Amino acid sequence: MNSILKLKGKFTNKKYDKESGSRNIPLNSSVSVDILEERIKELELLKKFWATQNYFEGALISVHYNRLIAKTNRIAGILYEKGTPPNESIVGARFSKDKKHIITHYIKKETISNSIKELNYAIEILKGEYKGVLSHDEILGIKSKTFPAKYKLSCSRFKNIIVDSYYVEYFGIDNNENNYTERSIISLFDTNTETISLLKSLNINVLENRIIENNTVLLDKDEIELIKLKAPYLISMSMKDFAEIMPDEIKRNNNTFTRDIPSPSIEPTIGVIDTLFDTNAYFSEWVDFRNMLSSDIPDLEDERNYQHGTRVSSIIVDGPQLNPRLNDNCGRFKVRHFGVALYNGFSAFSIIKQIKNIVLENKDIKVWNLSLGSDTEIEENFISPIAYLLDKIQVDNDVIFVIAGTNDRRGTKNELKIASPADSVNALVVNSVNNLNNPTTYSRRGPVLSFYIKPDVSYYGGDSTSFEECINTIGINNNEDFVSGTSYAAPWIARKIAYLIHILGFSKEEAKALIIDSAEKWGNKYTEEQIELIGHGVVPIDINDIIKSRNDEIRFVISTYAEKYETYNLTLPIPIHNDKYPFIAKATMCYFSTCNRLQGVDYTNEELDLKIGRIQDNESIKSINKDGQGEIGTYVNEKRSRNEFRKWDNSKSIKEKYSPKNGERDSYKNKLWGINIIKTNRFYSKKNRDKIKFALVVTLKEINGENRIDEFIQRCFFNQWFVEKVELDNQIDLYNKAEEDITFEK
C-alpha cells in the first residue's frame, strides 16, 4: 500500500482580465414588439396592485423565466434601479414544476413605472431602427452602433431590455396557497422592514424570542392565516415546527453487555446532539452527558427518551468492539453528549436555538454527530431552517456536522425524499446500505433543491432482515440492541472524520474530500437513481483504505485558498513513460460555502469550478472531465453546467472512465499537468468572501500496474512542491505528544 501524500505548492491568484461577454439571445432567435408589449401589460397590472398595498414601502415582483437561467442572462435592464443592478434586489428563487427559474425581486414602487416607460422607449427604437423585430446577429452589432438623439435609451440599456424580454416568460406575484394546521416556522420575503413592525401592521404581535435572523419567525396557525388573508405574497418559505421521529426497528436478544472497557485518556472528543443518554451504560465514563431539556417536561424519565441517544454514542465510543466486522481501526472516541430531544420528536425552532449555543460554548469540538431527523420530506424550493443554521455554523466556526440521511419505515420502496436536517449542504450526510452495498429498504433519496447531491455517501446502517445485517448497539440498562437506520450509519463516518482531523491533522475540508473520494470508485459513473440513494458511493470500512492507496495508485491532497477569480498552478509533475502518461485520474474537491436561505434554490453564494489535467500546446488545461466552461469558442448552458459539471455544488468529484482497454495518454510540449480553480459569486457586491479554502484529493491509477510513487515524489521536489508522506505511526506519535500534560519543575 502507498501512503497518501500532502502536497504544498505555490498557486497564482489572478483577477478577471477577460472582456466581459456581450449579452445576447440564442442563435436563430429574435425579439419582436409583441413580446415587449406583453411585458408592459404585466407590469401595468402589478403597478395597480402594489398601489393598494401599504404594509411596506416597496413591491415584490416575481420574474418567471422560460428556462433554468444563468446569472448572466437574468434581467439587467428591466426593474433596473440606479446604483443597484437587478441581481442585487433578488430576495428569493425557486423552480417551477418544469424546472424553470422563478426569481423574486424587492424593488421601489416607482421602479415599475420606470420600467414601463423604458420598455416603451425600447419599442420606439425597435420599430424605428429594426422594423419591429431584432435578431441575434443584429444584437451583436448594437455594440458599435449609435442611436439617433431622438431616442431616450442608450444602446446598452436598449440591448439589456431586449435580451431581458426574450428570457422572461412573464412578470407576476406569488401568493402562498399552503394550508397550515399547526404551529410553523415561517420565512418572510426581505422587505427591508423589521419583522416585529411588519407583523404588527398585520395585527400580529410577537416577541423577539420567536424570531430567527429577522425574516424567520415562529407563528401559530391563526397568525399564519391572518398573513394569508392580508398579505399572502409575504410568505417565502414555511415548515412545521414539531418534527416527528420515526421509531427504530429493534431486534433485542435480551443479553446484557458487561464487557470491560478501559478508562478514557487522550482520545479525541466527538460532539453528539441527540435524545438523552443512559448514564448507567458500561461506557458512561467515556461520555460527558449534558441534559439540555427542562426538568419540568412530563415523562422525561420515560426509558424511550434514552434509547436512541445511548445507542448512537455506543457506536462512537466502542463501535468496533460491538461490531467486529465493522472494525475501522480508528480506536475509541470520547463523547460530549447533549440531550435536546424526546423519543417522539422535537421542536425545530428550539433545536435551532440550542444547537447554535451548544457549538459556540464547546469550541474544542470539531466533529459533531447529528442523528436526529424529521419524518417530513424536504421542500423542493428551499432549505430547512435547521439545515441553514448548520451550514452557517460550519463556515463560521470551523466545525463539520455528520448527519443521518433520515429513514422511511412506511415501506414505500425508497420513494420518499430525505428529511431535515439532511438537506444541509455543507454537512456530510450519510445514508445506509446493507452488507451487499445495496440501498436499504428504509433509505430516502435526494437530491436537495433538485440539484445538490445528498446524501453525500453511504455506510452500513443495518437491515432488519436478520441479526447479521443489524448494527449491534447498547441501549438502556446495557441491553444489546440490534438496530437499523441511517442514525447508526452516521456515527461510523463521524469516527472516521474525527480520526482524520484529530489524529492525522487534516482540515475539515480535506477530511470531507477524503471521505467522499474514498466512496468514488473507478469505473463508470453511477446512474441518477443510484446517486439519489447512495450519493458518491459507499465509504470503505478500514481507515487505511482511505489514507492509503494501492501500489498502482498515487493519492495526494492539496489544500489552499481561492482568493481571486482564478487560482492556478501549472507545475504538477505527473510521471511520464515513453513520452506518455500511463495514468487515469480522479479528483474530489470540497469547500464550505456561505449560503443564503432567502435565495431559495440559488442557495450557495460561491462557486469554485475545478479543472485538472494535461497542459495542451495552447497552454490551456485538458481537464479529465472534458470541462470546457469558460474556454473561448465553448458554450455550456446552465442546465449542463449544473448537471454535468456540478456548478454551484460545493462537493465535486470528477474522473476519467476506467477500462482495462485504456491506453496511455499523449503528452504535449509542456510535460506537466495543471490545476485551475475559477471562483465566481452569485452577487456582485453583497459581502463576498475574499478567499475560500478548498481541498483537492487526486488519485492517479497506473494502467500498467506499476508503482510510480517514488518517481512522483522526486519530480515534485524538482518542481518546487513540498511533499509530506502521511505515515500513520508518526501521526499517532505526534498526536500523543501534543496531548501530553507537561509539568514544569518549580
N, C-alpha and C positions, 0 to 999 in steps of 0.2 A: 504493500500500500504506500502511496505517496502522501506526504504531508501537504496540507493546504498552505498556501503562501500568502503573505501580506505584502503588497507592492505599494511603494510610495514613489511618486514621480512628480515632475513639475508640469502642471497644467496651465495653459494660457487662457485668460479670460478676455473676450473681445466684445465690444459694443456692437449693436446692429449698425452695419455700414452699407447695407444694400439699399437701392432705391425702392421705396415702397411700391408694391404692385398697384396698378391702377384698377379701381373698381369697375366691374362690367357685368353684364348679363351673359348667360351661356351663348356659345356659338349657335348660329341659326335661330336665334330668338329675337324678339322685338317687343317694344312697349308702345302702346297706342294711347291716344287721347281718352278713349273709353275707360282704360284702366285707371288713369288719374282721376277721372270724374267719379268713378266708384269710390275711390279713397276719400274724395271730398264729401260725398253723401254720408259716408260712415262717420267722418269727423264732425259733420254738421249735427248729426243725431247725438253724438257724445257731448258736443258743446251745449246743446239744450239740456241734456240730462244733468251735467255737472253744474249748470247754473242753478239747479234746485237743491243741491247738496251742500250743506254748510258745516259738517262735523269737523272738517279740517280745511286748510286753505287751498290745497291743490286738487289734482284729479288723477285717478288711476286708469290707465289705458292699457288694454291687453292687445299685443300685436300677434296675430295669428299668421305664421309663416307657411309657405307652401311646401316646406321640406325641413329636414334636420339642418339647421342653419349654422354656418361657420361664423366666427366672430367678425371676420372682415365683411361679411355680407349682411350683417344686421343693420338696421336703419341708422343712417348717418346724416340725412338731410331733413326728413320729416321728423317732427317732435324735437327739432334742434332748439336748444336754449343757449344763448350767448355765454361762452365761458364754460359750458357744461355739455360735452358730447352726449348724445342719447345713450350710449353704452354706460355712462355713469349714473343714469337715472333709473336703471333696472332695479326692481325690488322683488322680482320673482320670475321663475322659469319652470315650465312643465312641458310634458309631451301630450299631444292629442292621442286618441286611440290608434291612429295610423302612424304614430311616431313622428309627428311634425312638431316643431317648436312653437310654444305659446309663451311669449315673454311680456311681463307686466312692467310698465314704467310709472313712476310717480313724477308728475310734471306740474308746472304752473298752469292755471286755467287759461291764461292768455296765450299760452303756447299752442293750444288747439286752434285758436283764431289765427295766429301767425302761420301755422302750418297750412291751414285752408287757403290763406292769402298767397303763400308761396307756391302751392300746388296750382293755383290759377295762373300765377306768373309763368310757371313751367309749361302749362298748356298753351299759353300765348307763344312761347318760343317753339314748342313742338309743332304748332300749326304754321307759324311763320317761317321757320327755317327747315323743317323736315317733313312737311306735308302731313303732319298728324301721326307719323309712325317713325320710331327710332330703332335702328338695328344695332347688333353687337359691333359691327365694323365701324358704324358711324359714331358710336360712343367712344371708340378708340381715338377718333380724330378730334374729339372735343378738346383734348389737352392743348392742341396747337391752334385752336380756334378762338376768335374774339367776337362776341356778340355785339350787334349794334347798340348804341347808347339808349335806345328807346325801351329796351328790356330791363327789368328790375331785378334780375338774378345774375350772379357771376356764373362763369362756366362751371366751376367746381360745385357750386350749390345746385345748379341745374342737373348736373350729372348724378349727384348723390340722390336727388329726389326721384329721378328716372329709375335708377337702379333699385332704390327702396321700393318703389311701386311695383317693380317686377317680382320681388321676392315676398312681398306681403300679400297674403290671401285676403285678409280683412282686418279692420280695427274693431275692437269690441270691448265689452266689460263683462267680467266673470262674476257670477253670483253663486255662492255656496249653496248646494242643494242637498247636503247630507242631513240625515236625521240623527239627532242626539238624544240618547235615552239615559245618559248618566254623566257624572262629572267628567270633564275632559280638559286636556291641555290644548289651548288654542293659541295659534300664532297669527298675529295681525300683520297686514302689509305695513311697511315702514312709511309713515306719512309725516315724518319729522315732528310728530306730536307725542308728548309723554302719554304712556298708556293709561295712567290713572286719570288724567284730564280727558282723554279721548273717551274712555268708558263712562266717565261722569256725565259727559254730554249726551250719552245714550241712556242715562238714568241707571247706571250700573256702578255701584260703589265697591271698590276692592282695596285691600291693604297691600303695602309693598311686599309683604312676605308671600304673596300669591303671584309674584311676577319674577320671571327669569329674563335677564338681559333686555328689559324694556318692552320688547314686542311679543313675548310669550307669557301667557297668563293662565292660571288655573281657574276655571269657571264652572258653575253649576249648570245643569240642564236649562233651567229657566232663564239664566243670564245669557246663555248662548242663543236661545230662541229670540230673545229681545234684540240681539245684534242682527240676527237673520231677518227680523221684521223691519228694522230701521235702516240697517246698512249692511246687507249681505255680501257686498263686494269687499268688505274689510277682512273677511276670514281667508287667510292664505293657506293655513295648514291646521290639522287637528288630529289628536289621538286620545283615546280614552285613558283616564288616569290609572284605574286599577288594572294591573296586569296579572292575569291568572297564570299559574304554573301547572303544567301538565304533570300528573304523578308519575313516578318512576315505575318501571316493571322490575320486580324483585324476585329472585329465586333464593330463598333462605334455607341453608342446610342445618340451621339450629346449632351450629358449632360456635363456641366462644373462643375467640382468638387470645391466646395467653403468651405468645412468644415474647421473649425479652427483646428489648431494644436499648442500645447504649444511650447515655445522656448526650444531648447536643453539645457541640463545641463551636467551631468557627465556620460552620456551614452557612451558605447564603440564605437569605430570607425571601420568601415569595409572599406577596400580599394576596389574601383571599377575601372576596366580598360575596357573601352568601347568606343562607339561613344560619341558624345558631349552631354551636359546637358543643358536643358532649365531653365535658372535662374529665369524665371517667375513662376515656379511651386510653388504651395501653401506651399510646404515643403522645399523650397530652403534654408531656414535658417539652415536646418539640413545638407546641402550638401556643402562641400568645393570643388568647381569646379575649375579644372586646365586644361586649353586647351593646349595640347601638340602639336597641329598642327600649321603649318606655316600659317600666315595670308595671304600669297600670293597664297594659294590654290584657284583655281577658284570655284565659287559656294559654298564656305564654309558656307554661311548663308542659304543655302537650308534647309528648315524645316526638310527634311527627315534625315539630318545628326544628328538631335537632338532627334529623336523619340525613338530609341532603348535604348540608354543610360539612358534617363529620365525614361522610364518605369522600367528598371532594378532597378534603385535607389529608385523608388517609393515603390517597394516591400520591400527593405531592411529597409527603413525608416518607412513606415506606412502600410506594407502589411496586417496585421490583421484587421485594420480599413477598408481597401478597400475590404477585403475578409473575412468576419466574420466566414465563415465555415472553414477557414484555420487558425483560431486563435491559435497560437503556445504557447501563454503565455510567450513569450520572450521579450515583450515590444518593444520599438523603438530603432533604432541604428542610429548613425551619419554616414555620408558617406564622404570619401575623393575620389572624382570622377576625374579620369584622362581621358580626351578625346584624343584618339590616332588613331581613325579610322573614315572613312566616311561610309555612309549608304550602298554603293555598294561594299565595300571591303577595303583591306589594304595590304600594303607591309609586308610580313612576315619578311623580313630582317630588315626593320625599326622597327617593333614591338619588335623584339629580342633586338635590341639596347636600345629601350626606356624602356621596362619592367625592364631590369637589373638596369638601373639608377633610375627608379621610386622606386623600392623596397629599394635600397641602401640609397636613400635620405629620406625615410619615415619609419625608423626602428621601430617607435612606433606602426605601424600597423602589426598585427599578422595574420589576416584573409583577404584574397584577393578573390574577385569575378571576374571571367573572363567568360563572356557570349558571347564572340566573337568566331567565328569558321569559318573555311574554308568550302567550299562546296565539295572539292575534298577528296575522300576516302583516309584513311591512307594506307601506303605501307605494304606489307606482311613482309618485312625483316628488316625494320629499323624504328627508332623513328624519328619524325619530329624535325627539329632544335629548334622550339619554345618549344615543349614539353621537350626536353632535357634541355634547358635553365631553364625551370620551375622546373624540377627535381633537378637540381644543386642548384638553388636559395633556394629551400625549405630545403635542407640539410645544406647549408652554413649559412642561415640567420634565422633559427628557425621560419619560417612562413609556412602557408598552403594555397594552392590555391583550391578554389572550382570552378569547370569548367563545363560548359554546355556540354552535350553529343552530340551536333550538330543535325541539323534537315534535313529531306529529304521531300521536297514538290513535288516530282515527281510522287507520287502515286505508288511506286514500292513495296509496302507491306513489309516494313522492310527488304529489301534485301541489302541496301547499308551499308557499314561499316562506323563507326564513322569517323570523320574528325579531323585534327589537330586544336587545341592543346589538344583534348580529349584523346590523346594517352600518356599523362603524367602519369607515373607510380606512382609517389609519391602523386600526387594531388588526391582530392576526386572528381570523375567525376559523374555527375548526369544526368540520363535520365528521361523521362516523362512517367507518367501513367495517365489514365483517372479516373473518380470518382469510377469506379469499380475495380481499381487497375490492369487494363489490359494495356499493352503497347499501346501507341498512334500510330496512323497511320503514323506519321512523325518520329517515333523513328528509330534511326540507331542502328546497332548491333556491338558488339565486337566479339572476343577478340582482344587484341593488341599483335602483334608479334606471332599470332597463339596460345597464351598461357595465357597472363596476363588478369585477369578478369577486363574488362572495358565495360560498366560503373560499378562503384563501387556499387551504389544504385540508386533508382528511387524515384521520388516525383511527386506531382501534378503540371503539367505544362500546363494544359488546353487542351481542344479539341474543334475544331471549329464547332462541330455539333450543339451547342446551346450556348446561353449566360450562362446558368447554368454551363456548362462544362468549360467555359473560365476563365482565370485569369484576374481580374479587376486591371488595372494599370492606371497611369497618364502619358499621352503623352504631346505633346506640347500644349500650350495655356490652360493647365489644363483640357484637354479633357479626359473623361473616355474612355479608350481603353480596350476592352475585347479581350485578345490575347491568343495565344497558342504557345508553343515552349519550348525546354529544357532551353532556355535563361531565362525563367521565373520559372523554377523548381529549378535551381541552387541557386538563391538568398535566397530562403527559407532555404536551407541547410546551406548557409553561415551564416544566422542568428543563427541557432542552434549551429554551430561550435563556433561562436563568443560568444554566451551565455555560452557555456561550458568552454571556455578558460578564458574569461574576468570576468564573474560573478561568476562562480563556481570554478575557479582556476585550471582546468585541463590543462595538457600539450597538445600540438598538437597531439602527439601520442595517448594519452588517449582519446582525443576528437574524433579523426578519428575512433578509435576502438569502441567507444561507439555508434557512428552513424551507423557503419557497423553492429555491433552486434544487434542493435535495429531492423535492417531490416531482420536479420536472424530469421525466425520463427521456432517454434517447428514443428516437423513432418518430412516427407520425404524430401530428397534433391530436389532442382529444377532440371528440365531437362536441358540439354545443350542448347536447344532453349530458354528456359526462362532466363537462366543466361546471354546469349548473349544480351538480350534486357533489362533486369531489374537488372542485377548484383546480389548482395546479397539479394535484395528484396526492399520493399517499406518502407521508414522511417515513423514512427508514426508522426501524426500532432502535438500533445501536447508534449512539452519538458518534462513534468512529466512522460510520458511513456518511456522516455529514461533514466531519472535519478532516477526512482523508479521502483520497480518490484511488482508483485502480492504477496499476502500474503503467497502463497505456493511456492514462489521463493526467492532465496538469490542471489543477484548480487554483485560482488565485482571487484575492479580494482587493479591491481598490476603493478607497473612501476619500472624498474631498468635497469641496463646495462649488456649486454653480453660482457664480457671482454676477455675471453679466449675461447678455443674450447668448453668447457662445462660449463654451468651456471645452477645450480640446487638448489632446496630446497625440502627436503623430510619430511617436518613437517606440511603440510596443514591439519588441523583437521576437516574434514568433519563429521558432526554428524552421529552417529550410532544408529540404533534402532533394538533391538533383534539380535545384533551381525551382522547386515547387514546394507547396505547403502540404505536408501529409496529415492534415488535421481537418476535422469538422468541429464546429464550435457551438456553444450555447451560452447565453448570458442572462442574468437576472439583475434588475435594478430596482431598488426601493428607496423611497423618501417619504417623509411625513409632511403632508400638505396642510397649509392653513385652509380652512373651509368656511363657507358662509351658508348656513341653513336657509336663510331667507331667499337665497338664489335658486332654491328648488333643485331641479335636475342639473343645473350648472353649479354643482356643489363645491368642487375643489377649485381653489383660486389660482393654482400654479400648474404648469405642465413642463415636464422635462422629457424631451424626445431623445432617444438613445440610438446612436449609430456606432457600430464597431465592425471592423473588417479590414481587408487589404486596401492599401493606398494605390489607387489607379494612376495611370500616366497623366491624367488631367488634374491630379492632386486631390481628387475627391475620394471619399471612403466608399468602398463597395460593401455595404452593410450586409451582414449574414442573413438578415431577413428581407433583403431587397427593398428597404425603405427609401423611397425617393422623395419624401416630403422635403420641400424647401429647395430642391435642386432645379436649376434652370431647365426649362422645357418640360418639366414634370408637373402634372396637375393631379392632386389626390383630393377627392371630395371629402366632406366632413364625415359622412357615414363610413367610408372606407378607413379614414384616419382613426376613427374610434374602434371599429370592429377588428381591423387587421393589425393596426399599429398601436392600439390601446391609448390613443390620445386622451389626456386628462386623467388616466388611471395612474395612481402613484406606485403601483407594483407592476413591472413589465418583465416578461420572460420571452426571449426570442431564441431561436435555434435553427440550425441547418438540419435538413432531413437526413437521417442516418439510414444507410443501407449497406450491406456487405459489398455492393457494387460501386460504392462511392470511390471516385478516383481522387488523386491528389490535385490540389487547387493550383492554378497557374500563379506565378508571381509577376510583378510588374517591375518597372525600372527601379522604383523605390521598394526596397526589400523589407519594409516594415508595415506594421498594422497601425491603425489609428482609432481613437475613441473621440467621439464628438457628442456633446450634450447641448441641446438647444432649449433655452429657458424662455417661456412665454407666460403672460399673466392674463387673467380674464379682464382686468381693468387697466386703464391707462395710468391711474394716479392713486387709487384707494389703498394706501398703506401696504404697498407691495414689499415683500421681504427683500433686503439687499442681497442675501445669499441663502441658498438652500443646501443643506447637507444631504448627500446621496451616497449609497453604497452599491457597488457593482461586483457581482460574483461571476467569474468567467471560467468555463470548463472547456478544455481542448482535448479532443479524443483522437489519438493517433490511429489512423485507419489501417496501418500495417501491424499494430500491436506492439510497437517499440516504446521503450521508456525514455523519453527525451527531457525529463525534468532538470537534470543537471546541466544540460546544454542550454535550456531556457534560462536557468538562474545565471549562468555565466554571461549569456548575451544581455540579460537585464543589467548586470553590473557595468558592462561595456557601454550601455546606452543610458547611463546615469539614473537607473532605477535602483532604489534601495529594496532589498528582498529580505524578508524575515520568515523563516520556517516556523509554523505553529506546532511546536513539539509538546505533546500532552504532558509528559512528566515534568518538563521545565516549567510549564504554565502552572501546574498544580503546586510546585515548589514555590513559585513566585507568589501565588495566592496565599499559601500558608504563611509565608514570611510577612506578607503585607498585613495579615490579620493577627499576627502575634502581638500580645501586650508587652510593651517594653517597660521595664522597671529601672529607674535611674538610681544609682547609689547616692546616698546623702553625703 
